[in-house]
Amino acid sequence: MTSGPGLGYHPATLALRLVLEVTALVCFGYWAWHVSPQGLRYVTVVAVPVLVAAAWGVFATPGDESRSGNTVVATPGPLRLLLELAVFFGGAAALYAAGAHTPALVLTIVLVAYHAASVDRIAWLFRN
C-alpha cells in the first residue's frame, strides 16, 4: 500500500496520533477515577485504560501503515474506524462526563482537526 500525498501518514500526523491515543487512555482513567467508588478507584483507574488499550491493539486492519501493518484480529477498515472514533471521541466524552468540560471541548476540536487532516487514511480504511 502506498500512503500517497495525504497527511494521514505523515510522521508529524502519526506523532500527533500517538499523543491523542495516550491522551484518550488518560481521559478514560481520569473518568474512572471520578466515577468509581472510593475503594475501587485504584483498580478502575488502571483497568479501564488497559481494557481500552487492549481493544485498540488487538483489533486492526491488516496493512495499515499508521500501525505496524500487523494485527492479532483482522478487522475490516470501517469497523476499525468505528473503534478508533469510539476511543478518541470516547476519551473526550469521558473527560466531559468527569466534569472537565473545557478540556473535553478543546480535545474534541483537536480530534476533529486531526481526522480532517487524516482523510486519506480514513478513505483507506473504508476501502479495506
Order of alpha helices (4+ residues) and beta strands (2+ residues): alpha-alpha-beta-beta-alpha-alpha-alpha
